[in-house]
Amino acid sequence: MPIGKVKWYDVERGFGFVSNPGDEDVYVNKAVLPKGVTELHPGQRIEFDFAAGRRGPQALRVKVLEEATRKPIHKYKPEELNSMISDLMTVLESAVQPQLAQGRYPDRKEGRQVAEILRAVAKELDA
């Protein structure tokens, strides 16, 4: 059985690709993952059997050789994130919430700014 490294894996779509030494990349579907394994991480080493499929080689069996080491990547320090959340709450309470209470949405520019801050905070909390 060849040993390869996961190139990428999308949990939502349920598939990804693993490198196959000396050959083309191999398609990996969530159905061939071992019990208890729900996702693969880039760089993770796996052992696999594969066969030719319609669109190229496809994994038939997968054995995880090493657990993924996923270090959290934080862009902001906790103090900075605290300040961002405080500012976000102030903007929501003073600018967005009153307009919504009056039956209107905030203007496009203000909505985009708030959405951008929300995404940054969510991404940081999810890291």
N, C-alpha and C positions, 0 to 999 in steps of 0.2 A: 504494500500500500504506500503510495507517495505521501510525502509530508510537504505541506505548503503553508503559506501565511495568508491570512485573510486580507484581501485588498480593501473591500468595503462590504457592509451588510446593513440593509435597511429593515428595521424591525417592523415598521408599519406596512411595508410592501411584502415582507416575508421572504426575501431572497437577497443574495449577494454573490460575490465572486472571490475565489481563492486562487493564489498563484500556483501553478503546476510547474515544477522545475523542468526546464527543457521543452516545454510544450505550451499550448495556449491555456488561458485561464479557464477555471472550471466553475460552472454555475452551481450554487448551493441554495436549495429551497429549504424553508423551515421544516418541511415534513421529514427531512433526513437528519435533523439534529437529534442528538441523544436526549433521553428523558431528562427533564429538569433544566435543559439548556434552552433558553428562549431567544438568545441573541449571540452574535459573534462580534468581536471588536477588531478593528484594523491592527495588523501586526501580530495577532494571536496565531500561534502555531496549531495546526490540526492535521490529523492523518485521515485519509479518505480513499474510498474506492470510487471509480467513475466509469462511465460508459458513454459512447457517442450518442448524442441526442439530435433532434431536428436542427437545433441552432448551435450545436457545438457540444463539448463534453459537459456532462452533468454528474454531480456527485450522487452516489447511491447510498453510501454509508459515511458517517463522519464520527471521528473520535477526537475529542478535545485533548490536546497534549499539555497545554498550560492555560491557567486561568488568566484572563486579561487583567493587566494592571492599568487601571484607569485613574489617573490622578485628577482631582478637581482643578479646573483652570479658572481661577477667579481674576477678573480684570480689576475689580475695585476692592479696597480694604473695607472691613466691616463698618468703620466710621463713615467712610464715603457713601456706602450703600445706605446706611441709616439716614444720612443727610438727603440722599436722593429720594428715599421713601417719604421722608417728612415733607420735602418740597412737592412731591407728587400728590400727597394727601391735601396739601394746602391748595394746589391748583384745582384738584377735583372738587373740593368743597367750595371754593370761592368762585370758580369760573364755569365749570362744567355742570355741576349739580343744580345750580339755580336755573340755568337755561333748560335743562331737562325737566325741572319742576314746572316750568312755564310752557312745556309742550314743544320745545324747540331743541334741535341738535346744535352743538357748538359749530362755529364756522369751520370751514375745511382746514385752514392753516392751524388753528388752535387744536383741532381734532388730531391732525397729523403729529403735532408736537407731543401731545399727551400720549398718543399711541406709541411713539418712538421711545418715550421714557418708560412706558409700561413694558415694552419689549426688552429694553436693556435691563430692567429690574428682574423680569421673569428669567431671562437668560442667565443672569448672575446667580439667582437663587437655584436654578436648575443645574449649575455647573458642579 
